[in-house]
Amino acid sequence: MIDIHSHLLPGIDDGAQTLDESLALARAAVAAGITMSVMTPHVHPGRYDNSLASIRASLAAFRHELAVRRIPLALRLGAEVRISSDIMQMVEKAEVPYLGVCEGYSVVLLEFPHGQLMVGAEKLFEWLLARRIRPLIAHPERNKEVVRNVEKIRPYVAMGCLLQLTGASIIGRFGKPMQRCAMALLERGWVAAVATDAHDLVHRPPNLDVARDALTAMGGEEWARTMTEHGPAHLLGGP
């Protein structure tokens, strides 16, 4: 499986804080059947001031540590970028950590504030799409506004944005309302991929295998593979 949203890099956001924690998460990911993890630390100016250059450096160091310990987890570069007007400047300066290129569009993982869908976000997304940049919206099922009314995310899907669900939401680890919202998004066919958003081993582990099993029970093995393998690979630029 391919995990396109994870916080394994040590000490650069609210995910793993030490190298030992990062290595433990990597081993857990491999044990769960994940062969590739995209490193998506937060880029949130004023809170997590990560940049394309700093993420690349952290990724290279962590990749070396995995190789030394023979942990068979492939790593890819990315980021979870908080939605704001800063993105426009990042695009113009070629500083966006894209996940990959899919169908001629660079894919960027974007995060709304948890409490709302920001006013003006549609204009920003239109600006991005006009520049061949496709927003992949992270964990919409955990956004309070979408939880209250799943149709609130429809305009973003209609304009060409993609959605990424958290596996833990599907199995109910964030609560029943978010689980219901996740199911509603899946039933509408709006989801491009399911990922872990792994931060630690206790509360937010990289247990994509459990989510895959739940997806298999819901829609069959091939659909589960689409959500956890084929869909993520496609977003990263694969077939």
Phi, psi and omega in degrees: 000160179240125180258109185268007179213109180206156182237064184268336184296133189283131166073021182242355173203212182268013176272222179304134183261335182230164177299320179300319178295319179297317180295321178296320177295320179297316178297320179295322178298315179298317180298331179278355179098011178276127179259337180219135175236133174270126179279113185236065177296155179295137166244102187219091185309131181092344178238304175234096187272053175282152180227169177305316182293317182289325178292318177302316181295316179295320179297315181299318180294318181290321177300320178297317181296321178295320180295317180301321183267003178056045174269113190279062178240115176285143182241144174231155180272142174192197176192158171252104190264125177291134181292122178194171178293344178300335182299324182298317178293321177298318178298313183295333179264006180057045182245015180273127175280086180289151176285325183171192178238124184232119178054040176084002179244135169288136184256128178237132178277118185243144182239124169284157166302148185294337187270345188198167167262116190296137173297131180095353182297324180298322177296320178297317181294322176299320179297318180293313182298324177296339178256021177061041176238121184258120176289132170250108187279122182282137174033060178297335181291350178256003176277126188301324180292321179287324177300320179291325182207101185299336181292347179297336181271349183306314182302328180288322176294317182298327182277351176118006176283155178250159181239140175239122178267156172269130180303322181296332177293321182296324182266006172088013184287342176260004179112161184297318181301318180288328175295316178298319180296317178301315180297320180295321178293319177295317181297329179281352179075026185265357188264129179269330184197155174244134182224178185268327191052042185294135177236326183202176183276341186266302187266327183220070183280166179275059187264059181293338178296323179293318177296320178298319179297321178294319178295321178298317179296327181282313190225007178100162185295319183294321178295318178299320178294325177298317182288331187245350180231293188294316179299308177302317179300320180297318180295330181277354177111009178275182181291000000 
